[in-house]
């Protein structure tokens, strides 16, 4: 059985997109993460040092969105997955990255990519 930590609706503003207006004006993004890791030690010890620190992970995600400029959601989702997989205790991660106001001619609440990566 694989244990999972779920972090939902991490929000940050960033410049991700192909169009000039997407590169010049920050837009809202939302991220859901499912992190695979062994939670048995933390489940027994009740110690933060034995699990994944949610605050550190959410800050990592927000920093990538805020501080990096990319054209594609696929690239940003891959960057997020790579950084989370660099955490030693993580064995896999699912990243669902949503652009909350995609610039398309029809009404669209969000556009998204969903990727899974593992060690």
C-alpha positions, 0 to 999 in steps of 0.5 A: 500500500502506498501512503499519500499526502494531498495538498489541494488548491495551492494558489499563486500568481505567475507569468506562464503562457505564450501570448504577450499579455501572459508574459507581462501580467501575472495570472492566477494558478492553482495546484493540487498535489498528491505526494507518495511517501511512507507515513508509517513512522510519522503515524507512530511518532507524531513528529513533523520531522518524520513526514513531509512538511506541507509548508515547505512544499507549498512554498516551493510550488508558489516560488516556482510559479511566481519566480519562473517564466515558462510558456507551457503548463506542462513545463511548470508541472514538470518543474514542480514534480522534479523539485518535489521528487528531490525530497528524499522521502518522496517516491512519487508525485501527481501534479495538477496545475490549473490556469484559472483565466486562460485566454481563449475566445470562449468561456473556460473556467480553467485549463489544466495539465495533470502529470505523475512522476516517480523515482 
